[in-house]
Amino acid sequence: MATETFTHEFHTSIAPEKAFKCFVVDVEKTLPKMIPSSVNNIESDPNGIMKITLANGGKFKVKIDAIDTQNKICKFTITEGEYLGNKVMESVTVEEKYEPSTNGGCVIKMKSNYNPKAADNYSNTKGEMLAHATSILKTVEAFVLANPAICA
């Protein structure tokens, strides 16, 4: 099945610099603190592979393809694990761009390329992945706003 591209924008009142630092630069340290009910641990290796252990015991791997700190862009690929929809997806490649918004916060522009193994349950998996990503972003946003010293 062919790759499908999907775009989504997430608006937050967190400044782009701080959002990028929390979600990308310091994610290993910050995400387990911000959502301990979901993420137990994140480990990185020198090759840019992040192994993420979830609170429910699930695991997945993310390959960091590129980080541009000047332009606040991160590209990564989810290569293994339960976020691939119980083996419905071969991989999901994501590009996130953090841009200033008019309210002093930022817009996180996400472009995802879904690489399905087959058409079965594909549309459900894509929707579940977007809903989960949005839920994580909202939870992290609430934590950062309640704890302004984090990612300072």
DSSP file (Angstrom, degrees, kcal/mol; ACC not computed):
  #  RESIDUE AA STRUCTURE BP1 BP2  ACC     N-H-->O    O-->H-N    N-H-->O    O-->H-N    TCO  KAPPA ALPHA  PHI   PSI    X-CA   Y-CA   Z-CA
    1    1 A M              0   0    0      0, 0.0     3,-0.1     0, 0.0     2,-0.1   0.000 360.0 360.0 360.0 147.7    0.0    0.0    0.0
    2    2 A A        -     0   0    0      1,-0.1     2,-0.1   113,-0.1   112,-0.0  -0.340 360.0 -97.5 -76.3 153.4    1.2    3.5   -0.8
    3    3 A T        -     0   0    0    112,-0.1     2,-0.4    -2,-0.1   112,-0.2  -0.448  36.8-152.8 -66.1 139.4    2.4    6.0    1.8
    4    4 A E  E     -A  114   0A   0    110,-2.2   110,-3.1    -2,-0.1     2,-0.4  -0.966   2.9-145.1-118.9 135.3   -0.2    8.5    2.9
    5    5 A T  E     -A  113   0A   0     -2,-0.4     2,-0.4   108,-0.2   108,-0.2  -0.821  17.3-177.8-101.9 138.1    0.7   12.0    4.2
    6    6 A F  E     -A  112   0A   0    106,-2.8   106,-3.3    -2,-0.4     2,-0.3  -0.997   7.7-158.7-135.2 135.3   -1.4   13.6    6.9
    7    7 A T  E     +A  111   0A   0     -2,-0.4     2,-0.3   104,-0.2   104,-0.2  -0.879  12.7 171.9-117.5 151.4   -0.9   17.1    8.4
    8    8 A H  E     -A  110   0A   0    102,-2.4   102,-3.4    -2,-0.3     2,-0.4  -0.986  18.7-147.7-153.6 144.5   -2.1   18.5   11.7
    9    9 A E  E     -A  109   0A   0     -2,-0.3     2,-0.5   100,-0.2   100,-0.2  -0.968   7.8-164.5-117.8 134.3   -1.5   21.7   13.6
   10   10 A F  E     -A  108   0A   0     98,-2.3    98,-3.2    -2,-0.4     2,-0.4  -0.978   9.6-152.9-116.6 124.6   -1.4   21.9   17.4
   11   11 A H  E     +A  107   0A   0     -2,-0.5     2,-0.3    96,-0.2    96,-0.2  -0.828  19.6 171.7-100.2 133.1   -1.8   25.4   19.0
   12   12 A T  E     -A  106   0A   0     94,-2.6    94,-2.2    -2,-0.4    89,-0.1  -0.960  40.4-133.7-137.2 154.7   -0.2   26.0   22.4
   13   13 A S  S    S+     0   0    0     -2,-0.3     2,-0.3    92,-0.2    94,-0.1   0.405  77.6 106.4 -87.3   3.0    0.3   29.0   24.6
   14   14 A I  S    S-     0   0    0     92,-0.2    -2,-0.2     1,-0.1    92,-0.1  -0.664  82.2-107.4 -81.6 135.8    3.9   27.9   25.2
   15   15 A A     >  -     0   0    0     -2,-0.3     4,-2.7    90,-0.2     5,-0.2  -0.275  28.5-115.3 -59.8 148.4    6.6   29.9   23.4
   16   16 A P  H  > S+     0   0    0      0, 0.0     4,-2.7     0, 0.0     5,-0.2   0.865 113.2  53.3 -56.2 -40.5    8.2   28.1   20.5
   17   17 A E  H  > S+     0   0    0      1,-0.2     4,-1.9     2,-0.2     5,-0.1   0.925 113.9  41.6 -62.1 -45.1   11.7   28.0   22.1
   18   18 A K  H  > S+     0   0    0      2,-0.2     4,-2.6     1,-0.2     5,-0.2   0.905 114.6  50.8 -70.7 -42.0   10.4   26.4   25.3
   19   19 A A  H  X S+     0   0    0     -4,-2.7     4,-3.0     2,-0.2     5,-0.3   0.923 111.4  48.5 -61.4 -44.6    8.0   24.0   23.5
   20   20 A F  H  X>S+     0   0    0     -4,-2.7     4,-2.1    -5,-0.2     5,-1.6   0.906 111.9  49.6 -62.5 -42.0   10.9   22.8   21.2
   21   21 A K  I  <>S+     0   0    0     -4,-1.9     5,-3.4    -5,-0.2    -2,-0.2   0.931 116.4  41.4 -63.5 -45.2   13.1   22.3   24.2
   22   22 A C  I  <5S+     0   0    0     -4,-2.6     9,-0.2     1,-0.2    -2,-0.2   0.925 123.3  36.8 -68.3 -45.6   10.5   20.3   26.1
   23   23 A F  I  <5S+     0   0    0     -4,-3.0    -2,-0.2    -5,-0.2    -1,-0.2   0.716 136.7   8.3 -83.2 -21.9    9.2   18.2   23.2
   24   24 A V  I ><5S+     0   0    0     -4,-2.1     3,-0.9    -5,-0.3     4,-0.3   0.718 124.8  41.6-124.1 -64.9   12.5   17.7   21.4
   25   25 A V  I 3 <S+     0   0    0     -5,-1.6     3,-0.2     1,-0.2    -3,-0.2   0.909 130.2  22.3 -63.5 -47.3   15.8   18.8   22.9
   26   26 A D  T >><S+     0   0    0     -5,-3.4     4,-2.7    -6,-0.2     3,-1.0   0.102  83.5 124.0-106.4  21.3   15.2   17.6   26.5
   27   27 A V  H <>  +     0   0    0     -3,-0.9     4,-1.9     1,-0.3    -1,-0.2   0.815  68.4  59.8 -57.7 -34.6   12.5   15.0   25.8
   28   28 A E  H 34 S+     0   0    0     -4,-0.3    14,-0.3    -3,-0.2    -1,-0.3   0.893 116.7  32.5 -60.1 -39.4   14.4   12.2   27.5
   29   29 A K  H <> S+     0   0    0     -3,-1.0     4,-0.5     2,-0.1    -2,-0.2   0.856 125.0  41.3 -84.3 -37.7   14.4   14.1   30.8
   30   30 A T  H  X S+     0   0    0     -4,-2.7     4,-2.5    -8,-0.2     3,-0.5   0.899 102.0  60.6 -85.7 -41.4   11.1   15.9   30.6
   31   31 A L  H  X S+     0   0    0     -4,-1.9     4,-2.5    -5,-0.3     8,-0.2   0.903 103.8  49.6 -61.2 -44.8    8.5   13.4   29.1
   32   32 A P  H  4 S+     0   0    0      0, 0.0    -1,-0.2     0, 0.0    -2,-0.1   0.835 115.5  46.3 -62.4 -28.5    8.7   10.8   31.9
   33   33 A K  H  < S+     0   0    0     -4,-0.5    -2,-0.2    -3,-0.5    -3,-0.1   0.861 114.9  46.1 -75.7 -37.2    8.3   13.6   34.4
   34   34 A M  H  < S+     0   0    0     -4,-2.5    -3,-0.2     1,-0.2    -1,-0.1   0.834 129.7  19.1 -79.4 -33.3    5.4   15.2   32.6
   35   35 A I    >X  +     0   0    0     -4,-2.5     4,-2.8    -5,-0.2     3,-2.0  -0.456  67.1 156.4-135.1  64.1    3.4   12.1   31.9
   36   36 A P  T 34 S+     0   0    0      0, 0.0    -1,-0.1     0, 0.0    -2,-0.1   0.738  73.1  66.0 -63.6 -20.8    4.6    9.4   34.3
   37   37 A S  T 34 S+     0   0    0      1,-0.1     3,-0.1    -3,-0.1    -2,-0.0   0.657 117.6  24.9 -72.9 -13.2    1.2    7.6   33.9
   38   38 A S  T <4 S+     0   0    0     -3,-2.0    17,-2.3     1,-0.3     2,-0.5   0.733 121.8  45.8-115.4 -39.8    2.2    7.0   30.2
   39   39 A V  E  <  +B   54   0A   0     -4,-2.8    -1,-0.3    15,-0.3    15,-0.3  -0.938  46.5 173.1-119.0 121.6    6.0    7.0   29.9
   40   40 A N  E     -     0   0A   0     13,-2.5     2,-0.3    -2,-0.5    14,-0.2   0.877  68.3  -7.0 -86.0 -44.0    8.4    5.2   32.3
   41   41 A N  E     -B   53   0A   0     12,-1.8    12,-2.7     2,-0.0     2,-0.4  -0.998  46.7-159.8-157.4 148.4   11.7    5.7   30.6
   42   42 A I  E     -B   52   0A   0     -2,-0.3     2,-0.4   -14,-0.3    10,-0.2  -0.990  15.9-177.7-133.6 127.3   13.4    7.0   27.4
   43   43 A E  E     -B   51   0A   0      8,-2.2     8,-3.2    -2,-0.4     2,-0.3  -0.971   7.0-160.4-124.0 140.4   16.9    5.9   26.5
   44   44 A S  E     -B   50   0A   0     -2,-0.4     6,-0.2     6,-0.2    -2,-0.0  -0.889   2.5-154.3-117.1 150.1   18.9    7.1   23.5
   45   45 A D    >   -     0   0    0      4,-1.7     3,-1.9    -2,-0.3     4,-0.2  -0.737  38.1 -98.8-113.1 170.8   21.9    5.5   21.8
   46   46 A P  T 3  S+     0   0    0      0, 0.0    -1,-0.0     0, 0.0    -2,-0.0   0.671 118.5  64.9 -63.2 -15.8   24.6    7.3   19.8
   47   47 A N  T 3  S-     0   0    0      2,-0.1     3,-0.1     1,-0.0    17,-0.0   0.354 120.1-103.0 -89.4   6.5   22.9    6.4   16.5
   48   48 A G  S <  S+     0   0    0     -3,-1.9    16,-3.3     1,-0.3     2,-0.5   0.698  74.6 141.6  82.1  19.3   19.8    8.5   17.3
   49   49 A I  E     - C   0  63A   0     14,-0.2    -4,-1.7    -4,-0.2     2,-0.5  -0.848  34.7-160.4 -96.2 125.4   17.6    5.6   18.3
   50   50 A M  E     -BC  44  62A   0     12,-3.4    12,-2.4    -2,-0.5     2,-0.6  -0.922   2.5-157.6-105.6 126.3   15.3    6.3   21.3
   51   51 A K  E     -BC  43  61A   0     -8,-3.2    -8,-2.2    -2,-0.5     2,-0.5  -0.917  12.9-163.9-103.4 118.6   13.9    3.3   23.1
   52   52 A I  E     -BC  42  60A   0      8,-2.8     8,-1.8    -2,-0.6     2,-0.5  -0.901   6.9-161.5-111.6 125.0   10.7    4.3   25.0
   53   53 A T  E     -BC  41  59A   0    -12,-2.7   -13,-2.5    -2,-0.5   -12,-1.8  -0.919  15.1-147.3-106.3 125.3    9.2    2.2   27.7
   54   54 A L  E >   -B   39   0A   0      4,-3.3     3,-1.8    -2,-0.5   -15,-0.3  -0.471  23.7-113.5 -90.3 160.5    5.6    2.9   28.5
   55   55 A A  T 3  S+     0   0    0    -17,-2.3   -16,-0.1     1,-0.3   -17,-0.1   0.795 117.1  57.4 -62.4 -29.3    3.9    2.6   31.9
   56   56 A N  T 3  S-     0   0    0    -18,-0.4    -1,-0.3     2,-0.1     3,-0.1   0.390 124.3-102.5 -84.1   5.2    1.8   -0.2   30.6
   57   57 A G  S <  S+     0   0    0     -3,-1.8    -2,-0.1     1,-0.3    -1,-0.0   0.270  80.1 133.4  93.5 -11.1    4.9   -2.2   29.7
   58   58 A G        -     0   0    0     -5,-0.1    -4,-3.3    23,-0.0     2,-0.3  -0.280  36.9-161.0 -69.6 159.7    4.7   -1.5   26.0
   59   59 A K  E     +C   53   0A   0     -6,-0.2    23,-1.2    -3,-0.1     2,-0.3  -0.970  13.2 173.8-139.4 153.6    7.8   -0.3   24.1
   60   60 A F  E     -CD  52  81A   0     -8,-1.8    -8,-2.8    -2,-0.3     2,-0.4  -0.983  21.7-130.0-154.6 162.4    8.6    1.4   20.9
   61   61 A K  E     -CD  51  80A   0     19,-1.8    18,-1.9    -2,-0.3    19,-1.1  -0.914  13.7-167.5-118.1 141.5   11.6    2.8   19.0
   62   62 A V  E     -CD  50  78A   0    -12,-2.4   -12,-3.4    -2,-0.4     2,-0.6  -0.996  10.5-150.7-126.6 129.3   12.0    6.2   17.4
   63   63 A K  E     -CD  49  77A   0     14,-3.2    14,-2.5    -2,-0.4     2,-0.8  -0.897  14.9-139.5 -99.3 120.3   14.8    7.1   15.1
   64   64 A I  E     + D   0  76A   0    -16,-3.3    12,-0.3    -2,-0.6     3,-0.1  -0.713  23.5 179.0 -79.0 113.4   15.7   10.8   15.2
   65   65 A D  E     -     0   0A   0     10,-2.1     2,-0.3    -2,-0.8    11,-0.2   0.845  61.9 -13.5 -86.3 -37.0   16.4   11.6   11.6
   66   66 A A  E     - D   0  75A   0      9,-1.9     9,-3.0     2,-0.0     2,-0.4  -0.945  48.5-163.4-165.9 143.2   17.2   15.3   12.0
   67   67 A I  E     - D   0  74A   0     -2,-0.3     2,-0.7     7,-0.2     7,-0.2  -0.985   5.0-173.1-130.9 122.6   17.0   18.1   14.5
   68   68 A D  E  >> - D   0  73A   0      5,-3.2     5,-2.0    -2,-0.4     4,-0.9  -0.893   3.2-179.3-114.3  96.9   17.4   21.8   13.4
   69   69 A T  T  45S+     0   0    0     -2,-0.7    -1,-0.1     1,-0.2   -49,-0.1   0.822  78.7  56.8 -69.9 -30.4   17.5   23.8   16.6
   70   70 A Q  T  45S+     0   0    0      1,-0.2    -1,-0.2     3,-0.1    -2,-0.0   0.926 119.9  28.8 -66.3 -44.2   17.8   27.1   14.7
   71   71 A N  T  45S-     0   0    0      2,-0.1    27,-0.2    28,-0.0    -1,-0.2   0.408 108.0-122.6 -97.1   1.0   14.6   26.6   12.7
   72   72 A K  T  <5 +     0   0    0     -4,-0.9    26,-2.6     1,-0.2     2,-0.4   0.953  60.1 144.4  55.7  57.7   12.9   24.5   15.4
   73   73 A I  E   < -DE  68  97A   0     -5,-2.0    -5,-3.2    24,-0.2     2,-0.4  -0.984  27.3-174.7-126.4 136.2   12.3   21.5   13.2
   74   74 A C  E     -DE  67  96A   0     22,-2.5    22,-3.1    -2,-0.4     2,-0.4  -0.998   3.6-168.9-130.6 134.7   12.5   17.8   14.2
   75   75 A K  E     +DE  66  95A   0     -9,-3.0   -10,-2.1    -2,-0.4    -9,-1.9  -0.988  18.6 159.6-122.0 131.2   12.2   14.8   11.9
   76   76 A F  E     -DE  64  94A   0     18,-2.6    18,-3.4    -2,-0.4     2,-0.4  -0.975  28.2-141.6-148.0 161.5   11.8   11.3   13.3
   77   77 A T  E     -DE  63  93A   0    -14,-2.5   -14,-3.2    -2,-0.3     2,-0.7  -0.991  12.6-141.4-128.1 126.9   10.6    7.9   12.4
   78   78 A I  E     +DE  62  92A   0     14,-3.1    14,-1.5    -2,-0.4   -16,-0.2  -0.796  30.3 170.2 -83.2 117.1    8.7    5.4   14.6
   79   79 A T  E     +     0   0A   0    -18,-1.9     2,-0.3    -2,-0.7    -1,-0.2   0.691  52.8  12.3-107.4 -23.3   10.2    2.1   13.5
   80   80 A E  E    S+D   61   0A   0    -19,-1.1   -19,-1.8    11,-0.0     3,-0.3  -0.987  84.4  47.4-150.9 155.5    9.0   -0.5   16.0
   81   81 A G  E >  S-D   60   0A   0     -2,-0.3     3,-1.8   -21,-0.2     6,-0.4  -0.398  89.8 -42.3 110.8-177.8    6.4   -1.0   18.7
   82   82 A E  G >> S+     0   0    0    -23,-1.2     3,-1.3     1,-0.3     4,-0.7   0.667 116.0  72.7 -67.4 -18.4    2.8   -0.6   19.7
   83   83 A Y  G 34 S+     0   0    0      1,-0.3    -1,-0.3    -3,-0.3    -2,-0.1   0.489  82.1  74.3 -76.0   1.1    2.4    2.9   18.2
   84   84 A L  G <>>S-     0   0    0     -3,-1.8     5,-2.5     5,-0.1     4,-0.8   0.173 119.7-103.0 -94.5  17.7    2.5    1.2   14.8
   85   85 A G  T X45S-     0   0    0     -3,-1.3     3,-0.8     2,-0.2    -2,-0.1   0.926  71.6 -52.0  69.4  48.6   -1.0    0.0   15.4
   86   86 A N  T 3<5S-     0   0    0     -4,-0.7    -1,-0.2     1,-0.3    -4,-0.1   0.925 113.6 -45.1  52.6  48.6   -0.4   -3.6   16.2
   87   87 A K  T 345S+     0   0    0     -6,-0.4    -1,-0.3     2,-0.1    -2,-0.2   0.643 110.2 117.7  72.4  17.9    1.7   -4.2   13.1
   88   88 A V  T <<5S+     0   0    0     -4,-0.8    29,-3.2    -3,-0.8    30,-0.9   0.824  71.1  57.1 -77.6 -32.8   -0.6   -2.4   10.7
   89   89 A M  E   < - F   0 116A   0     -5,-2.5     3,-0.1    27,-0.3    -2,-0.1  -0.773  61.6-159.2-103.0 143.0    2.1    0.1   10.0
   90   90 A E  E    S-     0   0A   0     25,-3.6     2,-0.3     1,-0.4    -1,-0.2   0.888  79.8 -35.1 -76.2 -45.8    5.6   -0.5    8.6
   91   91 A S  E     - F   0 115A   0     24,-1.1    24,-2.4    -7,-0.0    -1,-0.4  -0.971  49.4-136.5-166.3 165.4    6.7    2.9   10.0
   92   92 A V  E     -EF  78 114A   0    -14,-1.5   -14,-3.1    -2,-0.3     2,-0.5  -0.984  16.3-160.6-133.7 123.3    5.5    6.5   10.6
   93   93 A T  E     -EF  77 113A   0     20,-2.3    20,-3.3    -2,-0.4     2,-0.4  -0.898  12.6-169.8-106.3 132.2    7.8    9.4    9.7
   94   94 A V  E     -EF  76 112A   0    -18,-3.4   -18,-2.6    -2,-0.5     2,-0.5  -0.954  15.4-166.6-126.6 138.7    7.0   12.7   11.3
   95   95 A E  E     -EF  75 111A   0     16,-2.3    16,-2.4    -2,-0.4     2,-0.4  -0.996  12.2-168.9-120.1 125.9    8.3   16.2   10.8
   96   96 A E  E     -EF  74 110A   0    -22,-3.1   -22,-2.5    -2,-0.5     2,-0.4  -0.948   3.7-171.9-115.3 134.6    7.4   18.8   13.5
   97   97 A K  E     -EF  73 109A   0     12,-2.0    12,-3.0    -2,-0.4     2,-0.7  -0.995  11.8-151.0-127.6 127.8    8.0   22.5   13.0
   98   98 A Y  E     + F   0 108A   0    -26,-2.6    10,-0.2    -2,-0.4    -2,-0.0  -0.874  23.5 174.7-103.1 112.7    7.5   24.9   15.9
   99   99 A E  E     - F   0 107A   0      8,-2.6     8,-2.8    -2,-0.7    -2,-0.0  -0.893  34.5-102.1-121.1 147.7    6.5   28.4   14.8
  100  100 A P  E     - F   0 106A   0      0, 0.0     6,-0.3     0, 0.0     2,-0.3  -0.341  35.4-152.0 -63.2 145.9    5.5   31.5   16.7
  101  101 A S    >   -     0   0    0      4,-2.0     3,-1.3   -89,-0.1     6,-0.0  -0.712  28.3-105.9-112.3 170.7    1.8   32.3   16.9
  102  102 A T  T 3  S+     0   0    0      1,-0.3     4,-0.0    -2,-0.3    -1,-0.0   0.684 115.0  60.1 -70.5 -17.9    0.1   35.6   17.3
  103  103 A N  T 3  S-     0   0    0      1,-0.0    -1,-0.3     3,-0.0     3,-0.1   0.317 121.7 -98.5 -94.1   9.5   -0.8   35.0   21.0
  104  104 A G  S <  S+     0   0    0     -3,-1.3    -2,-0.1     1,-0.3   -91,-0.1   0.324 100.5  88.8  91.4  -8.3    2.8   34.6   22.1
  105  105 A G  S    S-     0   0    0    -90,-0.2    -4,-2.0     1,-0.1     2,-0.3   0.151  75.2-105.5 -94.3-145.1    2.6   30.8   22.0
  106  106 A C  E     -AF  12 100A   0    -94,-2.2   -94,-2.6    -6,-0.3     2,-0.5  -0.964   4.5-129.5-147.2 165.8    3.4   28.6   19.1
  107  107 A V  E     -AF  11  99A   0     -8,-2.8    -8,-2.6    -2,-0.3     2,-0.8  -0.980  19.2-151.9-113.7 125.0    1.9   26.4   16.4
  108  108 A I  E     -AF  10  98A   0    -98,-3.2   -98,-2.3    -2,-0.5     2,-0.6  -0.884  12.1-158.6 -98.5 111.2    3.4   22.9   16.1
  109  109 A K  E     -AF   9  97A   0    -12,-3.0   -12,-2.0    -2,-0.8     2,-0.5  -0.813   9.5-167.2 -94.1 119.3    2.9   21.9   12.5
  110  110 A M  E     -AF   8  96A   0   -102,-3.4  -102,-2.4    -2,-0.6     2,-0.5  -0.913  11.9-174.8-112.6 130.8    3.1   18.1   12.2
  111  111 A K  E     -AF   7  95A   0    -16,-2.4   -16,-2.3    -2,-0.5     2,-0.4  -0.984  12.4-171.1-122.2 118.5    3.4   16.3    8.9
  112  112 A S  E     -AF   6  94A   0   -106,-3.3  -106,-2.8    -2,-0.5     2,-0.6  -0.920  15.1-157.0-116.8 134.7    3.2   12.5    9.1
  113  113 A N  E     -AF   5  93A   0    -20,-3.3   -20,-2.3    -2,-0.4     2,-0.5  -0.939  14.7-156.1-108.5 111.8    3.9   10.0    6.5
  114  114 A Y  E     -AF   4  92A   0   -110,-3.1  -110,-2.2    -2,-0.6   -22,-0.2  -0.774   7.0-167.8 -92.0 125.4    2.1    6.7    7.2
  115  115 A N  E     - F   0  91A   0    -24,-2.4   -25,-3.6    -2,-0.5   -24,-1.1  -0.794  15.8-165.8-113.4  86.3    3.6    3.6    5.6
  116  116 A P  E     - F   0  89A   0      0, 0.0   -27,-0.3     0, 0.0     3,-0.1  -0.349  24.5-147.7 -76.3 152.4    1.0    0.9    6.1
  117  117 A K  S    S-     0   0    0    -29,-3.2     2,-0.3     1,-0.3   -28,-0.2   0.825  84.3  -8.4 -79.7 -35.7    1.7   -2.8    5.6
  118  118 A A        -     0   0    0    -30,-0.9    -1,-0.3     2,-0.2     4,-0.0  -0.950  69.8-107.0-154.0 168.2   -1.8   -3.4    4.4
  119  119 A A  S >  S+     0   0    0     -2,-0.3     3,-1.8    -3,-0.1     4,-0.4   0.702  78.7 116.9 -75.2 -19.5   -5.1   -1.5    4.1
  120  120 A D  T 3  S-     0   0    0      1,-0.3    -2,-0.2     2,-0.1    -3,-0.1  -0.288  96.4 -16.9 -57.0 124.2   -6.7   -3.5    6.9
  121  121 A N  T 3> S+     0   0    0      1,-0.1     4,-2.2     3,-0.1    -1,-0.3   0.595  96.1 133.6  59.0  13.7   -7.7   -1.2    9.8
  122  122 A Y  H <>  +     0   0    0     -3,-1.8     4,-2.4     1,-0.2     5,-0.2   0.931  67.2  48.6 -61.6 -48.1   -5.4    1.5    8.5
  123  123 A S  H  > S+     0   0    0     -4,-0.4     4,-1.9     1,-0.2    -1,-0.2   0.876 112.1  49.9 -65.0 -36.0   -7.8    4.4    8.8
  124  124 A N  H  > S+     0   0    0      2,-0.2     4,-2.3     1,-0.2    -1,-0.2   0.917 110.7  50.0 -64.7 -42.8   -8.6    3.5   12.4
  125  125 A T  H  X S+     0   0    0     -4,-2.2     4,-2.5     2,-0.2    -2,-0.2   0.915 109.3  50.9 -63.0 -44.2   -4.9    3.2   13.3
  126  126 A K  H  X S+     0   0    0     -4,-2.4     4,-2.1     1,-0.2    -1,-0.2   0.919 112.0  47.2 -60.4 -45.1   -4.1    6.6   11.8
  127  127 A G  H  X S+     0   0    0     -4,-1.9     4,-2.4     1,-0.2    -1,-0.2   0.889 111.6  50.5 -64.4 -40.2   -7.0    8.2   13.8
  128  128 A E  H  X S+     0   0    0     -4,-2.3     4,-2.4     2,-0.2    -2,-0.2   0.903 109.8  50.6 -64.1 -41.3   -5.9    6.5   17.0
  129  129 A M  H  X S+     0   0    0     -4,-2.5     4,-2.4     2,-0.2    -2,-0.2   0.907 111.7  47.1 -64.9 -41.9   -2.3    7.7   16.5
  130  130 A L  H  X S+     0   0    0     -4,-2.1     4,-2.5     2,-0.2     5,-0.2   0.916 112.4  49.8 -65.7 -43.2   -3.4   11.3   16.0
  131  131 A A  H  X S+     0   0    0     -4,-2.4     4,-2.1     1,-0.2    -2,-0.2   0.898 112.2  48.3 -62.1 -40.2   -5.7   11.2   19.0
  132  132 A H  H  X S+     0   0    0     -4,-2.4     4,-2.4     2,-0.2    -2,-0.2   0.928 111.4  49.1 -67.4 -44.2   -2.9    9.8   21.1
  133  133 A A  H  X S+     0   0    0     -4,-2.4     4,-2.4     1,-0.2    -2,-0.2   0.908 112.0  49.2 -61.0 -42.5   -0.4   12.5   19.9
  134  134 A T  H  X S+     0   0    0     -4,-2.5     4,-2.3     2,-0.2    -1,-0.2   0.898 110.0  51.4 -64.1 -41.1   -2.9   15.3   20.6
  135  135 A S  H  X S+     0   0    0     -4,-2.1     4,-2.2    -5,-0.2    -2,-0.2   0.912 110.8  47.9 -62.0 -43.7   -3.6   13.9   24.1
  136  136 A I  H  X S+     0   0    0     -4,-2.4     4,-2.8     2,-0.2     5,-0.2   0.932 111.1  50.8 -63.3 -45.6    0.1   13.8   24.9
  137  137 A L  H  X S+     0   0    0     -4,-2.4     4,-2.4     1,-0.2    -2,-0.2   0.899 111.6  47.5 -60.7 -40.9    0.7   17.3   23.6
  138  138 A K  H  X S+     0   0    0     -4,-2.3     4,-2.2     2,-0.2    -1,-0.2   0.892 112.5  49.2 -67.8 -39.2   -2.2   18.7   25.7
  139  139 A T  H  X S+     0   0    0     -4,-2.2     4,-2.0     2,-0.2    -2,-0.2   0.922 113.6  46.0 -65.0 -44.5   -1.0   16.9   28.9
  140  140 A V  H  X S+     0   0    0     -4,-2.8     4,-2.7     2,-0.2     5,-0.2   0.904 110.2  54.1 -66.0 -41.1    2.5   18.2   28.4
  141  141 A E  H  X S+     0   0    0     -4,-2.4     4,-2.5    -5,-0.2     5,-0.2   0.932 108.9  48.6 -57.6 -46.8    1.2   21.7   27.7
  142  142 A A  H  X S+     0   0    0     -4,-2.2     4,-1.8     1,-0.2    -1,-0.2   0.897 112.2  49.3 -61.5 -40.8   -0.7   21.6   31.0
  143  143 A F  H  X S+     0   0    0     -4,-2.0     4,-1.3     2,-0.2    -2,-0.2   0.927 111.8  47.7 -65.2 -45.0    2.3   20.4   32.9
  144  144 A V  H  < S+     0   0    0     -4,-2.7     6,-0.2     1,-0.2     3,-0.2   0.901 111.9  49.6 -64.6 -41.4    4.6   23.0   31.4
  145  145 A L  H  < S+     0   0    0     -4,-2.5    -1,-0.2     1,-0.2    -2,-0.2   0.846 114.0  45.8 -67.0 -32.5    2.2   25.8   32.1
  146  146 A A  H  < S+     0   0    0     -4,-1.8    -1,-0.2     1,-0.2    -2,-0.2   0.684 120.6  40.4 -80.8 -18.3    1.8   24.6   35.8
  147  147 A N    ><  +     0   0    0     -4,-1.3     3,-1.9    -3,-0.2    -1,-0.2  -0.657  67.4 174.0-130.0  73.8    5.6   24.2   36.2
  148  148 A P  T 3  S+     0   0    0      0, 0.0    -1,-0.1     0, 0.0    -4,-0.1   0.672  72.8  66.4 -62.2 -17.8    7.2   27.2   34.4
  149  149 A A  T >  S+     0   0    0      2,-0.1     3,-1.4     3,-0.0     2,-0.1   0.715  78.7 100.2 -75.5 -19.2   10.7   26.4   35.6
  150  150 A I  T <  S+     0   0    0     -3,-1.9  -128,-0.1     1,-0.3    -3,-0.1  -0.439  94.8   5.8 -69.6 140.5   10.7   23.2   33.5
  151  151 A C  T 3         0   0    0     -2,-0.1    -1,-0.3     1,-0.1  -129,-0.1   0.747 360.0 360.0  59.8  27.0   12.6   23.5   30.2
  152  152 A A    <         0   0    0     -3,-1.4    -1,-0.1  -131,-0.1    -2,-0.1   0.480 360.0 360.0 -75.4 360.0   13.8   27.0   31.2
